[in-house]
Amino acid sequence: MRLQGKVAIITGSGSGMGRASAKRFAEEGAKVVVADITDAGGETASEIEAAGGEAVFVKTDVSKPEDCQRMVDAALKAFGKLNVLYNNAALPQKEKSFTDVSNEEWDRIMSVNLRGPFFACKAAYPAFLRAGGGVYLATASLGAIMPRAMSAVYSPSKAGLICLYKVLASELAKDNIRANVILPGPTASPMLKQFMGGDRENMSDEEIKNIVAKSMAFGRCVEPLDVANAAVFLASDEAGMISGETLLVDGGRSVARGRD
Ligand SMILES: NC(=O)c1ccc[n+]([C@@H]2O[C@H](COP(=O)([O-])OP(=O)(O)OC[C@H]3O[C@@H](n4cnc5c(N)ncnc54)[C@H](O)[C@@H]3O)[C@@H](O)[C@H]2O)c1
């Protein structure tokens, strides 16, 4: 029960890493606000409750400041306080040349991946102050520090998120607030396929997962649970002296070549 008594908002928790994190947080004793733009968040909350945990679902579009405020208000209404905000929701970018990224696509991805977390952090701050401190977490990407070709908006959006969190870590230590970012490598979630362009676009989730797994040093993709376990640690008091940090959960991809 490493998160006993804590209240956490997790965005994008209707699927993938967000859902896995919401369930792991609840298993560790946290009360969870499941925030997602789709109704799949309701299923996550129901699964947590069926397992004996506490969760509420708030339909949220993180690119809208009023929705971010609503999600914080819902946490306070349901559970009376807020201790952790995990900005995990994001949009992927299909592999394409930067010249093919439309201005509208740039704005849409930035608004969810970078502007949204900024709004959400601002909305959560007064509640953190009232609680005597808090934890900001975010999911960025290995691509934020090792950007690849064909990701001219996704990678910068994630690099910006790291920078934002370093600013918050520096600015808010005085308020007993920590800010850390998880950088997953290729992860077996529904999003994985959505990055693929060209001849990979029409492959099944399973085919994509198998191809990517062969390029990983451990011969498998990162699983959502791998990320959720890292998030539990960073949200917990065990990480009390860790702030402004980035944690790679990439199966060594940044240093170890996989099997070709
Ligand atoms: N899957 C990967 O290979 C990979 C690798 C590195 C980083 N990431 C990052 O991990 C995080 C989680 O992604 P995932 O792989 O679990 O993907 P996913 O597609 O399974 O989950 C993303 C969730 O975000 C929600 N969402 C999208 N737009 C939203 C919005 N405007 N407001 C609220 N919710 C919204 C979706 O409905 C979905 O439930 C993302 O930040 C992603 O960029 C993914």
The ligand as a Gaussian input file, in Angstrom:
#p B3LYP/6-31G(d) Opt

LIG

0 1
 N        2.697000       3.514000     -26.968000
 C        3.946000       3.927000     -27.148000
 O        4.747000       3.294000     -27.855000
 C        4.432000       5.174000     -26.434000
 C        5.821000       5.394000     -26.355000
 C        6.285000       6.523000     -25.663000
 C        5.392000       7.378000     -25.047000
 N        4.048000       7.149000     -25.144000
 C        3.163000       8.067000     -24.420000
 O        2.510000       7.319000     -23.401000
 C        1.293000       7.978000     -23.027000
 C        0.169000       6.980000     -22.965000
 O       -0.060000       6.459000     -24.258000
 P       -0.541000       4.959000     -24.529000
 O        0.520000       4.302000     -25.317000
 O       -1.011000       4.346000     -23.276000
 O       -1.726000       5.272000     -25.567000
 P       -3.286000       4.925000     -25.604000
 O       -3.730000       5.367000     -26.946000
 O       -3.504000       3.520000     -25.190000
 O       -3.905000       5.892000     -24.479000
 C       -3.991000       7.280000     -24.648000
 C       -5.258000       7.755000     -23.945000
 O       -5.287000       9.192000     -24.001000
 C       -6.630000       9.580000     -24.254000
 N       -6.677000      10.933000     -24.814000
 C       -6.316000      11.327000     -26.062000
 N       -6.553000      12.644000     -26.209000
 C       -7.054000      13.089000     -25.031000
 C       -7.486000      14.354000     -24.580000
 N       -7.484000      15.426000     -25.370000
 N       -7.942000      14.461000     -23.311000
 C       -7.992000      13.372000     -22.503000
 N       -7.612000      12.148000     -22.892000
 C       -7.150000      12.003000     -24.145000
 C       -7.140000       8.525000     -25.217000
 O       -8.562000       8.509000     -25.284000
 C       -6.529000       7.258000     -24.639000
 O       -7.393000       6.666000     -23.695000
 C        1.119000       9.091000     -24.042000
 O        1.575000      10.291000     -23.460000
 C        2.040000       8.694000     -25.180000
 O        2.450000       9.804000     -25.941000
 C        3.551000       6.069000     -25.827000

